[in-house]
Structure formats: structure tokens, C-alpha cells
Amino acid sequence: MTTPSLTQHLSPLRQVLAAQMTADDLSTLCFDLGLDYDALPAQEQGHKARELLKRIVQEDRVYELVNAGKTIRPDVAWDAAIAAWSQAQLDADMAWWRAKRDWDDADRRERRERQRVVNVRPLDVTHTFKDRVREALALREHLTDGTVRLVSVVGRGGMGKTALVSYVLADLEEMIAPVTEAVPGERPAGIPPALYSRLRAALQTCGAFDSDAALRAIFVDARLAPWQSQIPEADSVFARIQRTIAFLFAHTADISGHAENALVLLLHVLSEQTEYGDANQRRLLELADELTILTNAPVETASGAQGKTAAQVVDGILYLSARSTGLSLERLYTDVGRMLGDPVASRLAARWADRDTPLAAKVEYLLETLQEGVYVILLDNLEDVLDDDNAIQEEGLRLFVERCMLQPGGTRLITTSREQVSVAPAAVRSARHIPLREGLPEDDAMALLRDFDPDGRLGLRDAPEADLRRAAQLTQGIPRALEVLAGILDRDPTLTLTELLADETVFGEQVMEGLIAAGYERLGEEERRVMEALAVFNRPVDATAIAFLLQPWFPALDVRASLRRLVNSYFVTFNRATGEYSLHPMDREYVYRRIPEGEQEQGE
């Protein structure tokens, strides 16, 4: 299945450049885009417009061209001209998203093997996590204590609760027994499930996998030729993709003096053979970059990692969040089945579907199923499912937590929340609390600020120690506040750290709210629309979902470019494993309040 080229939808924009712009306009447009108008390989204006547009498509700068054109000729109907291109791009991304959904659905129905780690760890903070040595040590010790069933990490928004838990559980993931080596057609152990799903969906849109002969033809490229005779054959596109991934991921080649993974080479070859403007070209290159990082990452054992302590090896980890997966007993049943695999998964599914089994009996059956191993279950953002008395609202989840705390077994629960969850008095003895009442110590907060500015562009890396210490004091060392401060400096290159620290409207009694407001006010209109879309979703989503929501109202809005700017400025978090974007809860609350009520006209 191939994706149609998007260039056919650029005809309206080409006509605008050729018929409504003067030669002087085009020359100015090229100057603003950093291009040489005279160097375009054409003489007539219509041909120059075509060559300019071809160059812009090759560089993936169509939206940038439109925005520059609006500045030069605001009287031209630019949004109408780009609407067809924008809609076609969204249609292509939606086709890929549906392919990915179909792959995931097939996995849920057919692949019932055991998964040691279920769902994605909330944050990758292994390289930016600062301090919290005492709290991290306490969490590790509680997890090795056989009498502890619940560890709750409690603190106000922005204190780094999820970051702390992610940091410790990243160590435990390394201790889990590795999955057996994959056979052709199965996911290689070294590729995370979410990345594997996106990879298969992208390859499905490449015609190279329509037949064995078509795939062999791709391998005439010198970079892939060593494996041309070894490509596994298959009788369907789906099987061909899976077997090819499994085979190539296990091989490397010496390219220019360094090892290059064969699967990465295939992605580069496919991207080069894809027409410029094809919606899948960008996706193939992004996947190649992610796999390159994955295959080149140094392997670090838990025993050798700095600051780690001996910890009990666990049999499985389950990540659940109120803001991504949802928190409920039904979700626990489903994901514990994935963690334990068949035949346990089938028995759990049957027990949950049995309407004659009381809820309490279903809870007991789930806990009995978990008796034979040591399993860690994270319930992140628990405050979203607490009632006014800080008790868990859903009866099934509440019963599971309380019964888990009262009976022996290997299950350990970790919760993060702004408020301490209420549990039955009899269960208090098996609970431990890790409060995050204070931010980072000043020295660690200063080190984190420097980490946010590795190239010195923000003025933080080389800032005077007095200014950095003042910043740590004014932000109270709150990790999220430090991030937003760096983001404000990124958005306003004329602002210095000294000037920002002197702004009393930012550093008042409510420092987090002041910083978030100051950062939001410095965003451009396009970034605000994207932030508002993320606030409406209120859960991690990919760029296609955001574009789908905004397309009818803002057809000329470059969603992906806006997301890149927001991620670089620390306003939005990007999860490479899932390809999804999300807002910090405090940012989401602020942005959501700013969304105007009632209907708006298009473009407002």
C-alpha cells in the first residue's frame, strides 16, 4: 500500500505564487526564506514559482513559505491556497494512524505472550534527574521490604513525583529477566513495543512490501546488498514486514568506519526512494533516527550504575496513569493478563467477563493470580480518581488497593498524587509515604539550570553563580518551575536571566502560576493553539490527533513545527517511545482556563 504524493495538492499554492505575486514579491519571499531567487533554475515567473515550491517541498518548509508570504502580501488568500495541501497531509497521516491502530488491535487479539514490562514508563529522566538521593534511596528500600505493600509519593504539582518514580523504576527494568530472543515474525527484544508498532505502520505504506520480488528489488542498493539473498519470504504484507524487521534488526554493516544497523539502512533507502512531499518520508527518517539512538545507546548494568543500591529483582512492572491509560480494576485485569501471558491472560479475561462473579471475588482472584511473583504496579496521578475525602472513587480499584495491602504476596503498589490517599486503618501498617514538600537544594537546582542550556544559548550555562542561586531561591527549587524558567528564556532571546528574576509579576507568592503565565504569554499564536489542543485532549496524543482537531479552524497551522518549538522550550513533553506529546498537569490547568468559551469563527 503506497501513500499518494502530496505535491499534486500544491497546485492552488503554485498558482498564487505564479499569478498573484510579482517578481519582486517572489524575490523578497526567497530572501526571507534564505534562498537565492536568481539561482532558481528557470526564467519565466511561472517556472520560477514552480521551482521555488519544489525546493520548499524538498526542505519540508511549505508552512514556513505561507507564513512568510502572509507578511509580504497579506491581501492574498494564503489559507485557501494551502488548505488542499494541509488536508491531504492530514489524510495521509490519518491513514498511517489507522494502520498503526490495526496493528495494535491485531497484537491484542493474537499475541498473548508474556510482557515483562507493560505500558511505557511515564518519563525518561535518567540523564536530567537531579538530587532526590534520599527519596530515591527510600523508595528502593521500601520496594525491597517484604512487609511494604504501598509506597505513596506525595507532593504539590511540579515537585517531580513522577520523575522520581520513573528514575527508580528505570533501574528495576534493567533487572527484569530478558525476553527470549525473537524468531522471524516476532518483535525483536531490543525494540520497544510502541516503537515497533509505529515502525510496522510506516512500512505498511511502502510499496516495497507488496511482494517478495518488490522487496528484493530494494536490496540491490549497495548498502543492503549483503542481505539480498537472505531476506525471509512471506505470503502477506504483514508477515513480510514483521520478518524483515526481525531479520535486519539483528544485523549490522560497517559503513564509513562505524557499525550501522541494517534496519536503519533500510529506512534510509526507502526514504530516498520516496518522492519529496510524500507523507511517509518524514516518518521513515524519524524512525531511522530513533533506531539509531536505540542501537547506539551504551548498555549499563544496574549493578554498575552510579547511586544505585541493591534491589530485589522483580518479575514484572505495570505502568498505569490516570492521564494516559486510565485507572480502574478492569484496566488492571487487562494489563496483568498482558504481563503474565497465556494461559493466565485467558483465564483473567473469562473471569472479568463473568457477570455472576461479585466484584470483591474478582479482586481476590486477581490478587491470587499475582501471588507467585514479585510485581510492581504504578498508579500515577492518583489524585484524578480521588473523592473529596481522598479515597479512591471506583469501588473495584479501591478494593484492589486495600486488599493488596492486607494480604501477603509479591505485589508492590506505588502511587503518585498531590494528596495522600486514604486507606483502611488496618492497612496503614503496610503503607509508606515519601513526601516531596521541598524543591531541590540550591546547588542541584543550579546544576539543573545549567543542564537546560548545554550550548550557552539561554545564558544559563555561563550565568554568574549569584544569579543562578537567586533563580533557585525564587523558584523554590521546584523542578517544573526551573524548566519553565528556561523555556521563557528560550522564547525571548532578548531577555536576560537578571531581567527575568527582577520581574515581580512573575516571582510572586504563586511562583508556578506566575512562571506558567509568563511563558504562555511569550508563545506565538500557533503554539498557543497547539497547547490548547493538548489541554482539551488531557492525555498524551500524537501529532496527527492534534492536527485533526485543529485542521478545520487553522488549515495553515504547521502543527509539527509548533510542537518542535514547544518541546525545545520545555512547554510540552515528548515521549520518543510512544511518539506522543503531553502537557504537565499544571500547564494543562492554566491553558484550559484560557480557552474562550463558546464558538469561534475559523481562524480566530
N, C-alpha and C positions, 0 to 999 in steps of 0.2 A: 504494500500500500504506500503510495508516494503522496507527498504533500504538494499541491499546486503552487507554482511560483507566485509570489505576491506582486511581482513587478507589473503584471497585467492590470493591477488595480491602481497604478500610479498615473494613468492617462489624464485624469482631471487636473492633477498637480502639474504635469508636464505642460498642459495647455495653458495653465495660469502663468508659468514661467515664460512660455513662448509668446503668448498673445497679450497678456496684461502687464507684463514687466518690460520696461525699456532696457536697452543695452546697458545704460548707466546703472539702472537698478540691479541688473544681474552682476555687474562688476562690483558694486557695493556689497551685494549679498555674498559674493565669493570672498571679498576682503574680510567681512565679518566672520566668515567660516574658516578663515585661514587658508584659503585656496587661491590659486593664480588663475584669474579669468582668461588671460591671454594664452595660458598653457593648455586650455581645453582643446582637444583635437577636433575642431570644427570652425567654420567661418560664419555661416548664417546663424541668426539668433535662435531659430528653432532647433537647429542641430546642437548649438552650444547648451541650450536648455536641457536637451536630451542627455548630453554627455555629463553635464553637471549633476543631473539627477542620478545617472548611472553611478557616478563616483560617490554620491551621498549614500546610495543604497548599499554599495560595497562596504562603506565605513559604518553602516548602521546609524546614520545621523539624520534620518528623514524628519523626525520631530524637531530636531535642532534647526534644520533648514526652515521649517514652517514658523518656528518662534522668531527666528531672525528676520524672516520675510514680513511678519506682522509689524516689526519695528520700522522697517523701511517703507512698506506700503500697507498701512492699516486699513485702507479702503478696499482691499482685495478680500474676497470671501475664502480665506485660507482654510477655515474649519470644514467648509463644504468640500473643498478640493481634496482634503486628506481623509475625509470620512470613509471613502471606499477602501482605502489602504488600511486604515485603522480597524475597520470591521473585518476585513479579510484576515488581518493578522490575528485578531481575536478568534475568528472561526478556526484558524489553523491551530492555535493554542488550545482551544476547546476540544478539537479532535484529538490532540495529544493527551489532554486530560482524561477524556473518555477512554482512550486506550489504556492509560495507566490504571484507571478505575477497574476496567475489565480484568487486567492482570491481577490486581489486588483481590478482586472478587473470586477469581479462579483459585488463587492461593488459599483463601479462606475455606473454599469448598473442598479442595483436593489435597492440599499439603497439610498434613496433620502431624508432622514430625515435631519432636520436642525443640523448643526455643529456650535457650538458657536465659536470655535477656529479652523481655517483651516490652515493646514500645521504646521510644527514644529517650535517653537521658535528657532532662529539661535544658541544661546548659552545658556548654563546653568551656569550662573556666580554668582548665589545667595550666594555662600559661598567663592568666591575668589575676588569678586569685591571690589576695594578699592577706597576710596575718591570719587571724582566727585560729591560731595554733591551738590555743586552749580549748576552744569549742570543737575543732575538728578532732582533737585527741579524745575529748569527752564522748563524742558521737561514736568513734571507733570502739572505745571501751564499752559503751553501752551495748553495742551490737555483738560483742563477744561474751557478754554476761548472759548466761543461760536463764537467769530469773527475770530478765527485762523483756517485755513484750511490746512496749510502745515507747518511742522516743519522739517527743514533740519539740520542734524548733519554732520558737515564738518571737515575734518582733514586729514593729511597725513597717509600713511599706518602704522599700528601698534599702533595708538593712542587709540584704544579701542572704536571706534564709535559703532560698532555692540554690543559690550559688554554693553555699556551704555544703548542703546535702549532695549536690552534684559532684563536688570536689572529692568527697569521701567515697561516694559510690563508684566513681571512676576507678578507684583503686580496687574495689571489690570485683568489678567487672573483669579485671585482669586476672583475678584468682579463680574465676569460674573455669571448670574443665572445658577445654576447647571442643568445638563441634568436630565430628569426624570429617575427614577430607571429602569434598564433594565429588560425585560422579557426574559424567556428562549429562546435562539437562537440569542439574540442581544448582542452587545458588552457591557460589564459592564461599567458603567460610570467611574470607577476608573482605567481602563486600557487604556493608550493612544492608539490611532488608529494604529500607526506604530508598537508598541509592540504587539498589538493584531494580526496584520497581520502576523508577524513573528511566533507568538505562534501557530496560526492555521496551518501554513505551516509545522511547525515541527511536530505537532501532526498527520498531514495527512500521514506522513511517518511511523507512528506506527501502526502495525497490530491490536492493541487493539481496534481500532475504526472501524474495518471492519464489526462488527455486535454488537448488543446489548449483546449477550451472551459473546462474546470475551471481551467486556468492563467490564461486571460484574465479569468475572474471575479475572481481575486485582484487583478488590476491595476486594478480600479475604485477601490481605495484611492487617495486623493489623492496620496500620496507616490510611487505607481508609475504613476499615470495618464499621465504624459508618454510612456511607452513602450508603452502598451497595444496600439497598432496596429502596433508594430514587433517584437512577440515572435516569434522564429523558431518555426515549426511543426515537428513531428516525428511519426514513426509508431510510436514506442515511448517508454516512460517513461525508459529510459536515455539515448536520444538527446535527448529533451526537456530533461532535467536538464543535460546537458553543453552544449547550445546556449544554454540560458538563462544558465548561469554565464558562458560566454564573452561573451555579448552584454552582460549587465548589468555585469560587472566593468569593461568599457571605458567606462561612462557614470557621470556624477555629476550631482547636483542641488544647488541652493542651498537649504539648509534652515537657517532661523533665522540667516542671515548667514554660513554656512560651508558648504563643499563636503562632500557626503555621498555615498559610493559607492552606486550603485543596487543592487548585490548585498547590501550591508549593510542597505539599506532593506527589501529583500525578506525577509531573515531576521527582521527585527523584525516585519514584518507577519505572517509565518507564525507567529511565536511568540505574537503577540497573539490569533491566531485558533485557537490550540491550547488545549484545555481545561486548566485548572490541574490539576497532578498527572500530566499526560501526560509520559512519559519523554523525549520528544524536545524538549520546550520548553526545558529547561535546556541541551541540546546546541545548539540553534539560537542561543540568546543567547550562549553561549560562543564559537561560531564567529563571530558578529557582532562580538564584542569583538576577536577575533584579527584579523579582516579590517580592522577599524577601525585597529588599531595598524599593520597592514601597509600600508594605503593612506595613512596619515598620516605614516609614517616619513620623515624627510628623506633625500634621496639624496646620498650623499657619494662623490665620486670618489676613486680610490686615490691619484691624484697630489696631492690636497688634504688627505689625512688626516694628522694630526699624527704625527710619529715614524716615518713610513713612508719607505722607501728605494726607489729604482728597482729593479724586479724584472722578470724575464723573464716575458712573457705566456705562459700555459700553455694548452694545448688541452683539457685535461680534468683533473678531480680525482676520485679514487675514495677514499671513506672506508670502511675496514674495521676491525672491532674484534673481539677475542676474546670480548667480553661481549655483543655485540648481533648483529652479522651472522655472526660466526664467521670464522676464518682458515683457508683451505685453497686449494689450487690450483683445485679445482672452483668455489669461490666467485669466484676471480679470473676464471676463464673466463666465468662468467655475467655478472659486473658489467662486465668490459671490453667484452663484447658490448653491454651497455646504453649504455656510454659512447661507443662507436663507431657503433652503429646498424647497420641492414641496409644492404648485404648482408653486412657483416663479421660481424654477430651470428649469422647463419645458418651461415656457414662455421665459426665457432668452435664452435657447438653441435654441428655434424656431426663436427668433429674430436674433440671431447671424447667423443662417444658411440661413436667407433670403437675397439673393443676391441683391434684389431690394432696400433694405434699405441702404441709404448712411451712410458712416462711422460716420459723425457728429450726425446723428439721432440715431445711435446705442449708441454713448457716452451719449446723452441726456437720452435715455431710461434707461441705466444702472444707471445713477445718480438719476433719478426719482424713480427707484426701491429701492435705498438706503435712500430715504427721511425720512422714518418713524422711523428710529432708529439712535443710535449713534454707528458708526463703525470706527475702527482704521485699517488702511491699511499700512503695512510697505513695502517700496520698498528699499531693501537692496542692497548695491554695485551698486548704480545707475550709477557710473562713467563708467561702462562697456557698457552702452547704450547711452552715450552722444556723440555728434559730436564735431568737433573742436571748436565750439562756445559755448560748454556746454549746448546745447539744446538737448532734448530727440529726438533720431533719428526716432523711429517709430511714425508715424503720429497718430495712434489711441491712444497710451499711452500718447503722448504729449497733445492731445485734452482732454483726460480724466483729466489729472492733471490740466490743465489750466481752464477747465470748472468747475471742483470741487472747485477751489479757488475763482471763481467768483459768484457762486450761493449759496444761503443759504441751509443748510442741516446738517445732523449729521455726515457726513464723515470727518474724520481727516486723513491726509496723513503724514507719517513720512518717510523721505529719509535719507540714509547714503551714502556719496560719498566723494571722495578726492577733488573734485572741486564743487563749488557752482553751482547748476543747474540754467539755465537761464529760466525765465518765462516772460509772457507778462507784460508790465508795469502796466496795470490795475489790475493785480492780486497781485502785490507786497504788498499791504496793509494787505492781509490775510496771509502773509508768515512770519515766524520767523526763525532765524538762531541760532544754537548753535555751535560755533566754538571750536574745540579742538586743539588749537595751541600749548599748552604746555603739557608736561608729568605730571606724578603725583608729588605732593610735596614730598620732600625728606623723611619725616617721613613715609608717606604712601608707598612710593617705598621700603623703608627698611622693613616695615611690610610685604609687598607682597613677598619680597625675603625670609623672614623667613617662610612664609606660604608655599613656594615651597619646603621647606626642613623640614617637620614635625618631622622626626626621627633623624635629625642632620647628615645624611649620606653625604650630599654635603658640609658640613662645613659652611653653610649659617645661620642656626638657632643660632649657638653659635659664629658666627664671631664677631670680635671687631666692635664696633659701627663706628669707623673711616673707616674701610674697607667697611662696608655696605653703609655708607654715600658717600664714594668715588664712589662706584658702582652706586648709584642713580644719582650722578652727571654725570658720564661718559656716562651712558645710557640715560641721559636727562629725566629720569623718564618715558620713553616710555614703556607701559605695555608689548608689544610684545618683546622689547629688553630685559626686565628683564626675561621673560620666556626663551628666547634663552640662556641667560647667565646661568641660572640654568640648562638648557639642556646640555650645554658644560661641566659643572662640573659633570653632571651625566655620560656623555660619557667617560670622562677621570678621573678616580678615583685618579690618581697621581697628578692632577693639583689642586693647591690651589687658593682660591679667590685672594689672594695677587699677585700671579704669573700671573693670568689672567688679572688683572687690569693693570699690568705693560707692557702688550703686546701692543705696539703702532700700530702694524699692524691691531689689532682688533678695538681699540678705536681711530680711525682717524676721519676725517671730516664726513665720511658717516658711522655713528655708526651702523645703522641697517644692511647695506650691509656687513660691517666687521664682525659683530656677526654671521650673517647667513652663511657667507663663512667659518668662523672658526668652526661653528657647523657642517656644511656639511662635512668638511674635516675630522672630527673625527668620522664619521659614518663608519660602515663596508660596504663591497661591497653589501651584501644582503639588508641592509637598504637603500642604495642609489638606488638600482633597484626599490624598493618599492616606494620611494619618486618620482622617475622618472615616474613610472606608474601613480601615483596620479597627477603629473603635466600634463601628457598627457590627462587624463580624464577632468581635470579642473572643476570638480564639485564633490560633495560628492558621494562616492560609497562604497559598502560593500566589504568585503574581497574576496568574490567569483569573483567579477569583476576584482580585481587586479590579482588574481591567474590565471584567464582566459587569461589575457593579457600577463602574464609573463611565463606561463607554457611551451609554445613551445621553449623558449630560455633558461629557467633556471628551468628544471624539479625538481631539488633537492633543490630549494629555499623554505624555510619554511615561507610563507607569513604571517601567523597569529602570529608566534613568533616575526618576524621583526616588525609587526605593534604594538605588545605589547611593545616592547622596544622603539619604536618611540613615542608612546603615553606617556609612563612613562618619557621620556626625553623632552616632550613638543614640539617635532618637528611635530607631527601630532595630530589633534583634533579628538576625537571620540564622536559621538552623541549616547548615550545609547537608546534614544527613537526610532531612525531610524536604529541603527546598522551600520551607515555609517562613513567613515573616510574622512578627508579633510585636505588640506594644507592651511595655511594662504596665502593670495594673494601675499605677498612679498616673502615668501619662494617659492611659485609656480613659480614666475617670475625668481628667481635665478636658481632653479633646472632645469626649462625648457631650459634655455640658456645653461646648462651644458650637455644636451643630445646630443651625437655625431650625426652629420648629415650623411645620407647615411646608407646603410645596414651593419649589423654586422653578423658575424658567430655565431652560437649557443654557448652560454656560455661566450661570450665576453662582 
